[in-house]
Amino acid sequence: MGAQIEVVIADGQRLFREGIRMILHPEKGIHVVSETTNGLQTIDIVSDLKPDVVLLGIITPEIDGIQIIPPLREKSPKTKVLRFTSFMDEAAILKALKVGAKGYRLFRQSTKGSCG
């Protein structure tokens, strides 16, 4: 069996973190080692755990989702930071990549389907 990919989910919204955890849970080889709710907590956890990946949402109280990337990379250079957002902002995407994010994923709310 191969090595586990250790993941930290970082976002101020509980539903975002739970949704990402639900998506990752059945995946073999991926282990969510922590969830964080704010930027300062994320820096501390990443510094301590040195995860393989940080899935970073847009909402990180105390420090925004772009400003947090350089300290994360400094504390754990091998950790890959991936940004997740539902907002299409090309300037923010380019800035996140420029300061060290390894990827950026845009989530769009589906208008398909119906209730009832």
Buried (B, 14 or more C-beta within 10 A) or exposed (E): EEEEBBBBBBBBEEEBBEBBBEEBEEEEEBBBBBBBBBBBBBBEBBBEBBBBBBBBBBBBEBBEBBEBBEBBBEBBEEBBBBBBBEEEEEEBBEBBBEBBBBEBEEEEEEEEEEEE
